[in-house]
Each structure stands twice: as C-alpha cells, then as structure tokens.
C-alpha cells in the first residue's frame, strides 16, 4: 500500500470511526452472535494473493462488527467501564503510525520522558504525596504481579531471584481480602507463592478487610514458620466496590514489616475529586498503588498507572542487562524496561497527554461526578421499588441489587434468569455478582457518553424484563 493509497483508505476509516462514535447506540450493547459464528465466517488459511482494502473492510463490517460487544455504548453497565474518548483515539492513531518500541530511553526519549511527566501529573491529580514514582503498566494485574515479585524479593533478601524459592528459606505468604480481585491469586501463582500461601482475609459488614483478622492471620503464619511478604489492599473491589481502610491495614503492615500494595484499579480515578480523597487516609504506610486511567479517565485500554515508593527495589527485582540492552546513558536516564515484566513497551503516555490536555482535570472531575450522581439516582429507584432490593451499599458509581418479589422462592435462579433476559434483549448489558453467597445483579456506570436518559432506559429495561418473568413463570 502506497502512502497515497493509505491516505485514501485512512480518510474512509476515520469517517467510519466518527460515524461509529455518534451512532453506537443503534447497536445492541452485547454481541448477539452464537459461539463459533465468527470463526465459521473466516477462511481456514490466509490468502496467497493480497486482496483490495475495500474487500477487507467490507468483511470487517460483515463478519467482525456483528461479533463485537460495544464497550463504548452509553448503555454498557457491565464489568467496570473501559471508557475512551476521541482525543485518546487520535493519540493511538499516532502511536500506531510511529510504531515505536519504547523499552529504553534511547529507543524513544520522548516516550520515556513523557511517561515520567504524565505519571507525575497523575500523582498530583489524585493527591498522592511526594515520594512515589510512576510507570505505566498494561493492566492492574501486571502491577499486582510486580508488587508481589518485589515483596517476595524483599522478604527473601533477594534469594528467590538468585536461587529460587525452594532455596530461599521460609515460604512467603500474601494476604488480601475475601472480596479482592482474582488478580492477586493469579499473580501469587505466577510469582511462585502458590495458591496455598494466599490468605483471603475476612471482611466486615462494609465488605472491607478487617485489620484484626489480617493481624491474626499474619501472626498465625509466623508461628507456623512461614514468612508474611505482601498485603494487597483494595480500593474498590470488583464485586461490591469495597474500600479497605489503609490506615488500619497499613498499621498492621508496618507492625509486621510486610509490603503493602493497593489495588485501586477502578476507584482510584475518583481520587481526582477531593471529596473522595478520604480513601487515601493511611497512604504514608503504602509501598505501591495502581489505578487504571483506561477504566474511568477517558483513556482507552491499555493504560495502568503504577506508583512505587522505592523504584530501586522494583528495578532490582526485574532488571536483566544483556549486552544488547546496554546504553551509554546509563543511570542518567530511566529505562522503563526494568519497571515491568515485558521488555517491549508501547508509547502509552501519548494518549494520557492528549486526554489530560483536551479535557483538563475539571472536565474529568465533572464526568466522574456525573456518573456517581446517576448511580445515586438509580440507587433511589431500586430502594423504593417493592420488588427489588439493594444487596450492598452503593460504592461510587457501582450498585448491586436483586429481584425479590413478595412470595418468590429460589431467588438465585430467578435473578439468573432475569439477568439473561435483560442481556438477551440487547438494550443494556449487566453482569452477575455474588454478595455473601447470594446471586446478584451488578450495575457499573461509567461510559463516556452515559447520561441520565441512558440510566432511565436501563431501569425501564430491568423492570420490563422482570415483568415478563412474572407473567411467564417457569413451569
């Protein structure tokens, strides 16, 4: 493809992209395809001869689009948001065009230096104090893995990296709440702790990790000859949005000299609003924290802001320096390849720069406050309806509820049927959850274009689906 052919096709694609952004509501939120339908439309092997771009794009619309779930749809209320914005997309287009692999300062100085500055912008924006350095990871899961690895090396005084865990003394242990994201357990498996050395600490009525239960678990492991190494606290758990009290958890971490990481993947974005800074109480005890601008700050996936108090410990944990990665700049620059598990790095900071400059912090605060206000409105509607009940306190823009009409039995099965009916309808997309063992329906508000009308439509769709179930009960 020549540059002129590229220009012609690119103009067409940008027109399509702009139309998609303005017309995304015409699609069903969740893909309506059956398993295997997309694969069956694709040939079993690549073509020998090249095909015209017109043909390729026509097949994109015919094959790919019906199989897409539309995360940017304003009635997408499933999982946590992965919101995007036009400035972020434009930056990604430039990133793809440049095609840079930004593993070293030398391989693209602008990428490295912009990443450092953008993470400092974010640190100030969320109220994180001086003393933290930042790096962009692909996801909060990767940041958790980095924390677990760093904690493992601190606990074993570097022996695990050098000799392996089998020859590094007492087995290290990781602690997180029984509400925490599964990324901690997965990271512990990858980092060699083993599933048997992950402690799911009991939570209180507010679903936050109990400091007394954490302290008891650590003391029990010490008495058993094990080595407490890492605590992963949550700021906004995936299920109910629980927020662990960092001051209480941090006091336990300090008392036992255990590394403390905070997973704020979703809720951390709300820290740009001063009224939510209470979540940072106790931050002075924290060793690292991560939150995802790709969830709730209009920066499309992937972009995860990972802040560490001791970057040297992270670098010692991950650094490998073969001859082909050495550079003459040495310690005069940052080489972010040593700050994350993959060697290769994309120029993710560019889209942060575009977003932060385009919207400003005031614009981003307005969006987050709007989403929280919409969740408050829906919370009131659910609480006031006799056939529905809230199953956990609202957390920011996250709700959990279930359908519980008078006299109904088998509520778990009933709510599972209701969720499938809602999602099969296509107007909105919700996900299931579990609150203290009960099957619940989860609503997460946070997409870029979501307004009051979309939440009103969601509430009407929920009530309509419930009414259909009531009219046609399963025999």
C-alpha positions in Angstrom: 0.0 0.0 0.0 1.5 3.3 -1.0 1.3 6.4 1.1 -1.4 7.9 -1.2 -3.4 4.7 -1.0 -3.0 4.8 2.8 -4.3 8.4 2.8 -7.4 7.4 0.8 -8.3 4.4 3.0 -7.4 6.3 6.2 -9.9 9.0 5.4 -12.6 6.5 4.8 -11.8 4.7 8.1 -11.7 7.9 10.1 -15.2 8.8 8.7 -16.4 5.4 9.7 -14.9 5.9 13.2 -16.6 9.3 13.7 -19.9 7.8 12.5 -19.5 4.9 14.9 -18.9 7.2 17.8 -22.0 9.2 17.0 -24.2 6.2 16.2 -23.1 3.5 18.6 -26.5 3.5 20.3 -28.0 1.8 17.2 -26.2 -1.4 18.0 -27.2 -3.9 20.6 -24.8 -3.5 23.6 -23.7 -7.1 23.8 -22.8 -9.1 20.7 -25.7 -11.3 19.6 -23.7 -13.9 17.8 -23.6 -17.6 18.7 -20.3 -19.4 19.7 -18.3 -20.2 16.6 -20.3 -18.0 14.3 -17.4 -15.5 13.6 -14.8 -18.3 13.2 -17.0 -20.1 10.7 -17.1 -17.0 8.5 -13.3 -16.8 8.4 -11.3 -19.0 5.9 -9.2 -21.7 7.4 -6.0 -20.3 5.9 -4.5 -17.0 4.8 -4.9 -16.0 1.2 -1.9 -16.5 -1.1 -2.5 -13.2 -3.0 -3.2 -9.9 -1.5 -6.8 -8.6 -1.5 -8.1 -5.0 -2.0 -8.6 -3.0 1.1 -12.2 -2.4 0.1 -12.8 -6.1 0.3 -11.1 -6.4 3.7 -13.1 -3.5 5.1 -16.4 -4.9 3.8 -15.6 -8.2 5.5 -14.8 -6.2 8.7 -18.3 -4.8 8.7 -19.9 -8.1 7.7 -18.0 -10.5 9.9 -16.4 -8.6 12.8 -19.0 -5.9 13.7 -21.8 -8.4 14.5 -19.5 -10.2 16.9 -18.5 -7.1 18.8 -19.7 -6.1 22.3 -19.8 -2.3 22.3 -17.9 -1.2 25.4 -18.3 2.5 24.4 -22.1 2.2 24.2 -23.7 4.6 26.7 -25.9 1.7 28.0 -22.9 -0.5 28.8 -23.2 -1.2 32.5 -21.3 -4.4 32.8 -17.9 -5.1 34.5 -16.1 -1.8 35.1 -16.0 0.8 32.4 -13.3 0.9 29.8 -14.2 4.3 28.6 -12.4 6.0 25.7 -12.6 9.4 24.0 -11.8 11.0 20.6 -8.5 12.6 21.8 -7.3 9.2 23.1 -8.2 7.5 19.9 -6.4 10.2 17.9 -3.3 9.6 20.1 -3.5 5.9 19.5 -3.5 6.5 15.8 -0.3 8.5 16.1 1.2 5.8 18.3 0.4 3.1 15.8 1.8 5.2 12.9 5.1 5.8 14.8 5.3 2.1 15.6 7.9 2.7 18.3 9.1 0.0 20.8 9.9 2.2 23.8 11.8 -0.2 26.0 14.8 2.1 26.6 15.2 5.9 26.8 17.4 5.6 23.8 14.7 3.8 21.7 12.4 6.9 22.0 13.5 9.6 24.5 10.1 11.4 24.1 8.2 8.3 25.2 10.2 7.8 28.3 10.3 11.4 29.4 6.6 12.0 28.7 5.8 8.9 30.7 7.6 10.2 33.7 5.9 13.6 33.4 2.4 12.2 32.8 2.7 9.9 35.9 3.7 13.0 37.9 0.7 14.8 36.5 -1.5 11.9 37.7 0.2 11.7 41.0 -0.6 15.4 41.7 -4.1 15.0 40.3 -5.1 12.2 42.7 -3.5 13.7 45.7 -0.7 11.1 46.1 2.1 12.6 48.2 5.7 13.2 47.2 7.9 10.1 47.4 6.1 8.0 44.8 7.5 7.4 41.3 5.3 6.2 38.4 5.3 3.8 35.5 2.6 2.8 33.0 1.7 -0.9 33.0 -0.7 -2.6 30.7 -3.1 -3.5 33.5 -3.6 -3.5 37.2 -3.0 -7.3 37.1 0.6 -6.6 35.9 1.1 -4.0 38.6 -0.1 -6.5 41.3 2.4 -9.1 39.9 5.2 -6.6 40.1 4.3 -5.8 43.7 4.2 -9.5 44.6 7.6 -10.0 43.0 9.1 -7.0 44.7 7.6 -8.1 48.0 8.9 -11.6 47.5 12.5 -10.3 46.9 12.3 -8.0 49.9 11.1 -10.9 52.1 13.8 -13.3 50.9 16.5 -10.6 50.7 16.9 -11.3 47.0 17.4 -15.0 47.4 14.3 -16.1 45.5 15.6 -14.4 42.3 19.0 -15.8 42.7 18.4 -19.3 43.9 14.7 -19.9 43.5 12.0 -20.1 46.2 12.9 -23.7 47.1 16.3 -22.5 48.3 15.2 -19.1 49.8 14.1 -20.1 53.3 10.6 -20.0 54.7 7.8 -19.8 52.2 6.4 -16.3 51.6 2.7 -15.6 52.1 0.4 -13.0 50.5 -2.8 -11.5 52.1 -5.8 -10.0 50.5 -9.5 -9.7 51.4 -12.2 -12.2 50.6 -13.7 -9.6 48.3 -10.5 -8.8 46.3 -10.0 -9.3 42.6 -8.7 -12.7 41.5 -5.6 -10.9 40.0 -3.9 -11.3 43.4 -4.4 -15.0 43.5 -3.3 -15.4 39.9 -0.2 -13.2 40.5 0.7 -15.2 43.5 0.6 -18.4 41.4 2.9 -16.8 38.7 5.2 -15.3 41.3 5.7 -18.7 43.0 3.9 -18.1 46.3 1.5 -20.9 45.4 -2.3 -20.8 45.9 -1.9 -22.5 49.4 0.0 -19.4 50.5 -2.7 -16.9 49.6 -4.8 -15.8 52.6 -8.3 -14.4 51.9 -8.8 -12.3 55.0 -12.3 -11.9 56.4 -14.2 -8.7 55.8 -16.7 -6.8 57.9 -20.3 -5.7 57.3 -18.9 -2.9 55.0 -17.1 -5.6 53.0 -13.7 -4.0 53.9 -10.8 -6.1 55.1 -10.7 -6.5 58.8 -7.4 -5.3 60.3 -7.8 -7.6 63.3 -8.3 -10.6 61.1 -5.3 -9.6 59.0 -3.1 -9.3 62.1 -4.3 -12.7 63.4 -3.5 -14.4 60.0 0.0 -12.9 59.9 0.7 -14.0 63.5 -0.5 -17.5 62.8 1.7 -17.8 59.7 4.7 -16.5 61.6 4.0 -19.1 64.4 3.9 -21.8 61.7 7.3 -20.8 60.4 6.1 -19.0 57.2 7.2 -15.6 56.0 4.5 -12.9 55.6 5.6 -11.0 52.5 2.8 -8.9 50.9 -0.6 -7.4 51.6 -2.8 -6.4 48.7 -5.4 -4.0 49.9 -8.4 -3.0 47.7 -9.7 0.5 46.9 -13.0 -0.5 45.1 -13.3 -4.3 44.8 -14.8 -5.7 41.6 -17.9 -7.2 43.2 -19.2 -4.5 45.6 -16.7 -1.7 45.4 -15.4 -2.3 48.9 -12.7 0.1 50.1 -10.2 -1.2 52.6 -9.1 1.3 55.3 -5.5 1.9 54.5 -4.7 3.5 57.9 -5.8 0.3 59.7 -4.3 -2.1 57.2 -1.1 0.0 57.0 -0.6 -0.1 60.7 -0.6 -3.9 60.6 1.7 -3.9 57.6 4.2 -1.6 59.5 4.0 -3.7 62.7 5.0 -6.8 60.8 7.2 -5.2 58.2 5.1 -6.5 55.3 5.0 -4.9 51.8 1.7 -3.1 51.2 0.2 -2.7 47.7 -3.1 -1.0 46.9 -5.2 -2.2 44.0 -7.3 0.9 43.2 -7.8 -0.1 39.6 -11.3 1.3 39.2 -12.0 3.6 42.2 -8.6 5.3 42.0 -9.8 7.6 39.2 -12.3 9.1 41.7 -9.4 10.5 43.7 -9.2 13.4 41.3 -12.2 14.7 43.1 -11.2 16.0 46.5 -14.4 14.7 48.2 -13.1 11.1 47.6 -9.6 11.6 48.9 -10.6 10.1 52.2 -9.8 6.8 50.5 -6.1 7.7 50.7 -6.1 8.0 54.5 -3.1 6.0 55.6 -1.2 6.3 52.3 2.0 7.0 54.2 2.1 3.3 55.0 1.7 2.1 51.4 4.6 0.8 49.3 2.8 0.8 45.9 -0.5 1.7 44.4 -2.1 1.2 41.0 -5.2 2.7 39.2 -6.4 2.5 35.6 -7.0 5.6 33.6 -8.3 3.1 31.0 -11.2 2.4 33.2 -12.6 5.8 34.2 -10.5 8.6 32.8 -11.3 8.5 29.1 -8.0 6.9 28.1 -8.6 3.8 26.1 -7.2 0.4 27.1 -4.4 -0.2 27.9 -3.1 2.3 30.4 -2.5 1.4 34.1 -0.8 4.0 36.4 1.5 2.1 38.8 3.2 4.2 41.6 6.0 2.8 43.7 7.7 4.3 46.8 11.0 2.5 46.2 11.7 2.2 42.4 15.1 0.8 43.0 13.5 -2.3 44.7 11.3 -2.8 41.6 14.3 -2.4 39.3 16.4 -4.8 41.3 13.6 -7.3 41.1 13.1 -7.1 37.4 16.3 -5.9 35.8 18.3 -8.1 33.4 21.1 -6.4 31.4 22.4 -8.4 28.4 24.9 -6.6 26.2 22.3 -5.7 23.5 20.2 -3.7 26.0 23.1 -1.7 27.4 23.3 2.0 26.6 25.8 4.8 27.1 23.3 6.9 29.0 23.3 4.5 32.0 21.9 5.9 35.2 21.4 9.4 33.7 18.0 8.2 32.3 15.2 5.9 33.2 14.9 2.7 31.1 11.3 1.6 31.8 12.0 -1.9 30.5 13.3 -2.6 34.1 10.0 -1.4 35.7 7.6 -4.0 34.2 7.6 -7.7 33.3 7.5 -7.4 29.5 10.6 -6.0 27.7 8.6 -4.4 24.9 6.7 -1.2 25.7 4.2 0.9 23.8 4.0 4.7 23.8 1.0 4.8 26.2 1.8 8.2 27.7 0.9 10.0 24.5 -2.8 9.3 24.9 -2.7 10.4 28.5 -1.2 13.7 27.4 -3.9 14.1 24.7 -6.7 13.4 27.2 -5.4 15.4 30.1 -4.8 18.5 27.9 -8.1 18.1 26.0 -10.4 17.7 28.9 -8.5 19.2 31.8 -8.9 17.9 35.3 -12.1 19.9 35.7 -13.7 18.1 32.8 -12.7 14.7 34.1 -14.0 15.6 37.6 -17.3 16.7 36.0 -17.6 13.3 34.3 -16.9 11.2 37.4 -19.3 13.3 39.5 -22.0 12.9 36.8 -21.6 9.1 36.8 -21.8 9.0 40.6 -24.9 11.1 40.6 -26.5 8.8 38.1 -25.8 5.8 40.3 -27.3 7.7 43.3 -30.5 8.2 41.2 -30.7 4.5 40.3 -30.0 3.5 43.9 -33.0 5.5 44.9 -35.3 3.9 42.3 -34.2 0.4 43.3 -34.5 1.1 47.0 -38.1 2.5 46.6 -39.4 -0.4 44.4 -41.1 -3.1 46.4 -39.9 -5.9 44.2 -36.2 -5.1 44.2 -33.6 -4.8 46.9 -30.1 -3.4 47.2 -27.7 -6.1 48.3 -24.7 -4.0 49.2 -24.1 -0.3 49.9 -23.5 1.8 46.7 -19.8 2.4 46.1 -19.2 5.5 43.9 -20.9 4.5 40.6 -21.3 0.8 41.4 -24.6 -0.9 42.5 -25.6 -4.4 43.4 -29.3 -5.5 43.6 -31.6 -8.4 43.1 -35.2 -9.1 42.2 -37.1 -10.3 45.2 -40.9 -10.0 44.7 -43.1 -11.0 47.6 -43.6 -14.7 47.9 -40.9 -15.6 45.3 -38.6 -18.5 46.1 -35.3 -19.7 44.6 -34.1 -16.1 44.3 -30.7 -17.1 42.9 -32.3 -18.9 39.9 -34.8 -16.1 39.5 -32.1 -13.4 39.3 -30.0 -15.5 36.9 -33.0 -15.8 34.6 -33.6 -12.1 34.9 -30.0 -11.2 34.0 -30.1 -13.4 30.9 -33.4 -11.9 29.9 -32.0 -8.4 30.3 -28.8 -9.1 28.3 -30.5 -11.1 25.6 -32.8 -8.2 24.9 -29.8 -6.2 23.8 -30.7 -2.7 25.1 -28.4 -2.8 28.1 -25.6 -5.1 29.4 -25.2 -6.0 33.0 -23.2 -8.7 34.8 -23.8 -11.1 37.7 -22.1 -11.0 41.1 -22.2 -12.7 44.4 -22.8 -11.0 47.7 -22.3 -13.2 50.8 -23.2 -16.2 48.6 -26.3 -14.7 47.0 -26.6 -14.3 43.3 -27.0 -10.6 42.5 -27.1 -8.3 39.5 -24.4 -5.7 39.2 -24.6 -2.2 37.6 -21.5 -0.2 36.9 -22.0 3.3 35.4 -19.0 5.0 33.8 -19.0 5.0 30.0 -18.0 8.2 28.3 -21.4 9.1 26.7 -23.7 7.8 29.5 -26.3 10.4 30.5 -29.5 10.4 32.7 -31.6 9.2 29.7 -29.5 6.0 29.4 -29.8 5.1 33.1 -33.5 5.8 32.9 -33.7 3.4 29.9 -31.8 0.8 31.8 -34.2 1.0 34.8 -37.1 0.6 32.4 -35.5 -2.4 30.7 -34.8 -4.1 34.1 -38.4 -3.6 35.2 -39.8 -4.8 31.8 -37.7 -7.9 31.9 -38.8 -8.6 35.5 -42.5 -8.1 34.5 -42.1 -10.6 31.6 -40.7 -13.2 34.0 -43.6 -12.6 36.4 -46.1 -13.0 33.5 -44.4 -16.2 32.3 -43.0 -18.0 35.3 -41.1 -21.2 34.6 -43.3 -24.2 35.0 
